[in-house]
Amino acid sequence: MAKKEKDRLGLGKLNYLLLLLASVLLAVGYIIMSFNEIFISPVILIAVYLVVLPLALLYKPKQDQ
């Protein structure tokens, strides 16, 4: 039963690394925004929200048979 609960999300090591990267980039984007940088911070935040987070949650590696 513990294995079933562990695999509930079905995320692998690469998924967790991408989620970690997304969280770091989000923090960097908001920190840059706090310095009133209005050009680069929205670009970083949009890229993270539209590319990195969905990629981290939806990526499935190919299964070797």
trRosetta pair geometry for C-beta under 8 A, 3 or more apart (Angstrom, degrees):
i j d omega theta_ij theta_ji phi_ij phi_ji
1 4 5.6 -52 -153 33 40 113
1 5 6.5 36 152 -15 68 104
2 5 5.8 -55 -149 39 35 110
2 6 6.2 38 152 -24 66 107
3 6 5.5 -55 -146 35 31 114
3 7 6.3 13 161 -5 66 110
4 7 6.3 -66 -145 46 27 98
4 8 7.1 60 149 -63 58 80
5 8 5.7 -15 -161 -32 37 116
7 10 5.9 45 180 -83 75 59
10 60 7.6 -12 144 -106 116 103
11 15 3.8 -126 -162 92 94 147
11 16 6.1 108 141 -49 121 80
11 19 7.9 9 -167 -20 148 135
11 57 7.8 -55 -97 -130 115 47
12 15 5.1 107 51 5 60 103
12 16 7.4 -122 105 -1 36 89
12 61 6.3 -17 20 -2 163 117
13 16 5.9 -58 -153 38 33 107
13 17 6.4 33 151 -19 66 106
14 17 5.5 -53 -146 37 34 113
14 18 6.3 35 155 -18 66 104
14 59 6.6 -84 110 110 115 136
14 61 6.9 107 29 -55 139 113
15 18 5.8 -56 -150 37 30 109
15 19 6.4 30 151 -18 64 106
15 56 5.5 110 -158 -175 64 68
15 57 7.1 87 -156 -96 110 25
15 59 6.0 -173 -89 65 86 102
16 19 5.5 -51 -146 37 35 113
16 20 6.4 39 152 -21 65 103
17 20 5.6 -51 -149 35 33 114
17 21 6.4 36 151 -19 64 103
18 21 5.5 -49 -146 36 35 114
18 22 6.3 39 152 -22 64 103
18 52 6.3 -168 -179 -174 94 82
18 55 6.1 -117 -175 105 149 95
18 56 3.4 -167 110 -101 116 97
18 59 7.0 91 10 21 162 140
19 22 5.5 -49 -146 34 33 114
19 23 6.5 32 155 -18 64 103
19 53 7.7 64 -113 -123 66 64
19 56 4.6 142 -61 171 67 146
19 57 7.7 83 -80 -62 103 71
20 23 5.9 -54 -148 35 31 109
20 24 6.5 30 153 -17 64 105
21 24 5.8 -57 -149 37 31 110
21 25 6.2 26 156 -15 66 109
21 52 6.4 -121 104 -166 104 132
21 56 7.7 -174 53 -79 97 131
22 25 5.8 -58 -144 41 29 108
22 26 6.2 33 155 -22 65 106
22 48 5.3 129 -148 -162 79 101
22 52 4.4 169 -93 125 97 119
22 53 5.0 110 -146 -74 153 72
22 56 5.8 -94 -20 -13 136 151
23 26 5.6 -50 -145 34 31 114
23 27 6.5 33 155 -18 63 104
24 27 5.8 -56 -152 36 31 110
24 28 6.3 30 151 -17 65 107
25 28 5.5 -52 -143 39 35 112
25 29 6.1 39 155 -23 66 105
25 44 6.1 -152 178 178 96 103
25 47 7.7 -83 160 90 143 102
25 48 4.7 178 106 -88 122 128
25 52 6.6 80 49 40 149 170
26 29 5.6 -53 -146 35 30 113
26 30 6.4 21 159 -11 64 106
26 45 6.9 73 -125 -118 65 75
26 48 5.4 -177 -69 140 77 162
27 30 6.1 -60 -147 41 29 104
27 31 6.2 29 155 -19 65 109
28 31 5.7 -56 -144 38 30 111
28 32 6.2 30 157 -18 65 106
28 44 6.6 -98 99 167 98 153
29 32 5.9 -56 -148 37 28 109
29 33 6.3 29 152 -21 63 107
29 41 5.1 120 -167 -157 70 75
29 42 8.0 109 -167 -76 112 16
29 44 3.9 -164 -96 102 105 118
29 45 4.2 145 166 -63 151 81
29 48 6.5 -123 -20 4 148 139
30 33 5.3 -49 -145 35 36 116
30 34 6.6 44 153 -27 63 98
30 41 7.4 107 -83 -162 21 120
30 45 7.4 86 -57 -86 68 119
31 34 5.7 -48 -155 25 34 115
31 35 7.4 27 149 -13 60 101
32 35 5.9 -60 -162 34 39 108
32 37 4.9 -56 165 54 89 132
32 40 6.1 -74 156 92 147 104
32 41 4.2 -174 97 -83 107 104
32 44 6.9 83 43 27 143 148
33 36 7.7 49 178 -77 42 18
33 37 6.6 -102 -97 58 32 78
33 38 7.8 70 -133 -94 73 50
33 41 3.9 156 -67 165 80 161
33 42 7.7 91 -94 -50 112 62
33 45 7.6 20 -48 -37 132 134
37 40 5.5 -24 148 43 123 95
37 41 5.3 120 90 -19 95 109
38 41 7.1 -52 -116 40 23 106
38 42 7.1 20 -174 -10 54 113
39 42 7.4 -85 -175 34 16 97
39 43 7.1 5 151 -12 57 116
40 43 5.6 -62 -154 38 39 115
40 44 6.3 38 153 -21 73 105
41 44 5.7 -52 -146 35 34 111
41 45 6.2 29 158 -15 67 109
42 45 5.6 -57 -141 42 34 109
42 46 5.9 34 161 -19 69 107
43 46 6.1 -54 -142 38 25 107
43 47 6.3 26 157 -18 61 110
44 47 5.9 -60 -151 37 27 111
44 48 6.4 23 155 -17 64 108
45 48 5.8 -55 -147 36 31 109
45 49 6.2 20 160 -10 67 111
46 49 6.0 -60 -141 44 29 104
46 50 5.7 1 169 3 67 119
47 50 6.5 -68 -130 50 19 93
47 51 5.3 -29 -174 28 62 122
47 52 6.7 54 137 -13 75 103
48 51 7.1 -62 -104 53 12 80
48 52 4.8 -37 -139 40 54 124
48 53 6.2 64 159 -24 68 97
49 52 7.9 15 -18 46 16 85
49 53 5.9 -7 -133 18 33 131
50 53 7.9 61 4 41 11 97
50 54 7.1 -19 179 5 30 121
51 54 6.8 -82 -156 43 13 98
51 55 6.0 7 162 -16 58 119
52 55 5.7 -62 -145 40 25 112
52 56 6.2 26 158 -22 64 108
53 56 5.7 -54 -144 34 29 111
53 57 6.4 15 162 -9 64 110
54 57 6.0 -65 -145 44 31 103
54 58 5.6 0 169 4 71 121
55 58 6.5 -71 -128 50 21 92
55 59 5.5 33 174 -43 64 112
56 59 6.6 -35 -124 12 16 112
